Structures are given as structure tokens and as C-alpha cells.
Amino acid sequence: MVKRAVDGQKIFWNPQDSSRFIFGLEFFSSKEPVNLWSIFGRVKAARGVSDTTLIGRLEEKRAQKRIPIVEIHSFALMPNHFHLILREIVPGGISFFMQRMSGYSRYFNRQHKRSGVLFESRFKAVHIKDNIQLSNAFVYVHTNPVGLWEKGWKNFEVKSLRATLQKLRQFNQSSYLDYTAKSRFTFLTTQFFFNFYGSKSNCRAAIEDWVRFKAKNTELGSECVE
């Protein structure tokens, strides 16, 4: 699933914007009403506590009341759009979840003193039909940020494999680190892909092997891979 901003404008201007959106992923994936302005106020007041730690603490307090409507398997935040891999738990769950997530527009306008529509009218969703498509979606979401520093990414060009992998491992605005290092976000259903690939190391290999493949093609040149 992908949802883009109107006219390609940026929707994440600073770390606070990203944190606010990620809070939405956690607290809007279930049925109960949530006042994110109140929660976000507690975050800003909790000095010395990371956003991921605070999300975990708040989630522990509400876990027994939580009635999930979707499972969130993967995400990646880009400057002017975002990607999600979701599984619907209740009928209409994805549409309801995305409707609740639209509150980010109100936050963004209020925070940055703007008005008007922020996102394109509707999210673009693709129903995953088989394991090949599922694997491709998983790899695509987690390698999408590579295009931020490797401008030829979409054209199968990676100038520096080492630098690209290093930056990918430092990118905090996706679920990549939850699948390759340590769990950070309690709202992610990571076990599904751990089972799908067989292990955490295999999840990492699936993502990084695609980067290596593009880097190898760059080294060989197009005449060698055609």
C-alpha cells in the first residue's frame, strides 16, 4: 500500500512529524478511540525517553483493551509518501485504519501553519496473491529509502554498495531494523515474515541481497547483464 502527498510535497519535515505518524500506526490499528494530541503531549514532556520506549510503555497499559483491526507487517516513510504492508483482521479494517490515519493531515496543517489537502484522494492498495509477490513487496518496502541517496536506484544503479548498506542500516523511519537487528516497535507483527523467510537473518538477506544485485549490475555494466 502506498499513499502520496499532493503535488509531491514533503509530508515529513522533521523527526517530530515522523514520530507523530508512527504513533498513529500504533494507536489507530485498533478499534478503541484515542486522543493522539494528549499522547503526543506526554511524549514531548517525557525528557530522556525515546519515542519507541514510550510507545511500548503506553501499549502495555492498553494491551488488554486493544481490539486490532489490522496487522502492520512493514512500513517505510519517505519524504512525500509512505508504504505499508497490512493484513486485514476485521471486514473493512484497512479502510477504517486509513481513515483514522488521515488525522495526520490535521496534525501536519496545525503544526506547520498550513491549510488544504495534504494527501492524494485515496491510498493505492495491491492485494498480494502469492508468495513471490509477498516477498517482492517486503523487499520493495524496505529498499525504497535507498533511492534517497542512490539517485540511480530505480535504474538498477548503486554506486557504493558499502555506503548504501550502511545508510540503510541507519535509516530509522522504516521497519527494516526490526527485521534485521532488534525489535523497536511493538505494533509490528514481525513473526509472520520471520516464519515466511525462516529466520531474522534470512529477512536481512532478502533485503540486502537485492541491493547487492543492483550494485553488481552497476559494476558489470548494462551490456553484461542484458
Secondary structure as GFF3:
##gff-version 3
##sequence-region A 1 226
A	DSSP	beta_strand	2	4	.	.	.	ID=ss1
A	DSSP	three_ten_helix	6	8	.	.	.	ID=ss2
A	DSSP	alpha_helix	15	27	.	.	.	ID=ss3
A	DSSP	alpha_helix	36	45	.	.	.	ID=ss4
A	DSSP	alpha_helix	51	62	.	.	.	ID=ss5
A	DSSP	three_ten_helix	63	65	.	.	.	ID=ss6
A	DSSP	beta_strand	70	78	.	.	.	ID=ss7
A	DSSP	beta_strand	81	88	.	.	.	ID=ss8
A	DSSP	alpha_helix	93	101	.	.	.	ID=ss9
A	DSSP	alpha_helix	103	111	.	.	.	ID=ss10
A	DSSP	alpha_helix	131	143	.	.	.	ID=ss11
A	DSSP	three_ten_helix	144	148	.	.	.	ID=ss12
A	DSSP	three_ten_helix	153	155	.	.	.	ID=ss13
A	DSSP	alpha_helix	161	170	.	.	.	ID=ss14
A	DSSP	alpha_helix	176	180	.	.	.	ID=ss15
A	DSSP	alpha_helix	191	197	.	.	.	ID=ss16
A	DSSP	alpha_helix	200	220	.	.	.	ID=ss17
A	DSSP	alpha_helix	222	225	.	.	.	ID=ss18
###
